[in-house]
Amino acid sequence: MSSLPPEALANKLMSGKDVSQALLDELKGELDAMKTSGAKLPKLVVILVGEDPASQVYTKRKAKVAQEIGMASELITLPKTTTEAELLTLIEQKNDDPSVHALLIQLPLPKHLNESRILNAVSPTKDVDGFHPVNLGRLLSGDTPPALPCTPAGIMKMLSFYKVPISGKHAVVIGRSTIVGKPMSLLLLSENATVTICHSRTKDLPQACAQADILVAAVGRPEMVTADYVKPGAVVIDVGINRVKNPETGKTKLVGDVDFASVSPKASLITPVPGGVGPMTIATLMANTLALYKAQ
Ligand code: GUN
């Protein structure tokens, strides 16, 4: 347990739950107004292939939040035996359907499906994740597309909400995935941070991370980032969502990539798990859907 009293800890927490709720309320207001005016509603289609339990939870949550704010949405679940040709045909149908404004293919895909071929097939204008090469290229060149990858874009919104200074600061991102690490680094760079990307081959990872004013952990390893990785006063963003089993009780719980108990006393601000980055990702997905609708 953290040594801080509860009030002090509360002041350190970056509540993705609260910030995302504020964003969702705003979006709901806009959607309500559109409904009243008789305008066509933005529609998000989410495609899940297979039965990955975490992906099942995430996609249901996405559909539920869409429903709560009055956004049109469709969750399509396909068996894990779905062929690439079948999935490509479905994507083409959704690309051509004018009632669909945003299309998300939940990752990871089953091994037999070629991820780049599938992501390349999504129309760049409906690419709500910003994972199409055209949109990733636009992000790299500074020609910002309407929809940026949801997790990093959500983190940027949270940093802005909590008025975290970025310009001139040293940001260290642990993880180099296309979903989080790489776009996160580019977004921090675009706000004039000095950015270091660390990964599994980085030498002396704790020492590299301890240089960070802003530390983003996106590794997928439960509680890997301990106090020795953290400079006193750093802002710590935990992207991890790991389900771990307590060997004594047999019960499972969610933990991040950051060891909250040892890190929170050292950090100036920290995101909890759950209730940190996760809700921001979903709210950003909704904001992206509306942005694509407006851009089309
Ligand atoms: N799987 C985990 N995170 C994401 C995400 O942001 N988008 C998609 N499509 N799949 C994911």
Boltz pocket constraint, residues with backbone or C-beta under 6 A from the ligand:
constraints:
  - pocket:
      binder: B
      contacts: [[A, 104], [A, 105], [A, 106], [A, 107], [A, 108], [A, 129], [A, 150], [A, 151], [A, 179], [A, 281]]
      max_distance: 6.0
